[in-house]
Amino acid sequence: MIPDDTPVVVAAYRTPIGTAGGSLREHTVDALAAPVLAALAKEADTRIDDVLLGNVFGPGGNPARVAALAAGLGDTVPGMTLDRQCASGLAAIVAAATAIRAGDGAAYLAGGVESPSTAPARTRPDGTTYTRAPFAPAGHPDPDMGPAADAVAARSGITRERQDAFAARSHARAVAAQLAGRFAGEIVPVGTADGDERPRDRFTPERLARFRPAFTPDGTHTAANSCGVNDGAAAVLLVSEARRRALGVPGLALEAAATRGCAPEWLGLGAVPAICALPGDPPDAVEFTEAFAGQVLACLDATGVDEHAVSPDGGAIALGHPWGASGAVLVVRLFHRLVVQGHGTTGLAALSSGGGLGVATRWRVVR
């Protein structure tokens, strides 16, 4: 029996993942997150103590609190918005889990949300615009993610052919999961959107080989073997193991978590030290945010994770990468695969993020 204060996910939902400018283009971050939070709150038998959401691109104003109010959780439920770049959603879940272990509260909603479609333009005092804030101080190497991924793939010896095969497999798995209805139980519709937009059913390695490099002239990453720019939200309901047993429901218990850093110029490798900090037997399911195929493969090779075991229903290359939400999407996927569908008992969720950061978590089903 695990300790009473162990944090356990007892419900997990997400929105469809939309292409920026696509089906979710008119929904702000609070409008995306609110339906997910409301669906989770219906499954709680007690008041929600706090709402923690990751977000990267704004609009500021503490979207977690705004979304909590929009979800009807009440004026007394606070909210906190976290920014650990692409790892923000998973970091929010880890932070909520830490609060449960500390005895600060009984029920937390945690996850992330992103809406590039409605994010405000970023403008400097001189009137010029920019697409991202710096990941490192002035004078330090600070490459954009695409060129950095090309550098990681080259350094790690990941071929273009291997990347295209990985990306084609991700799309094929996502399409198969859609057709089989395996996403249906985890998706909360938003407006008229009730399914993920990005997966393609004819993305073979041969077809992907025709795409040109997207970031550097001789690079190996293309628009097809990299993630998209996407809108979406995902969150989970976390309670203590004592509370879960009292409820009499199954859950996904957080066994361990690690957050680590690496050199910002090798930002795609941030997950490596985080995963290595969580030793244990190979898990039954692995969810790893597929930002760029070569970057993911470099991390998997370095940590000994079988690339064929990752993202069994497709990952971010196929489904999309709503930055602040993506880490939470991993846990939603694990919950439904392991707890709801019963495909195994242990799981790993991990990803790298801007600035040379990595977050990794290990989970176990409890019934």
Disulfide bonds with the S-S distance in Angstrom:
none
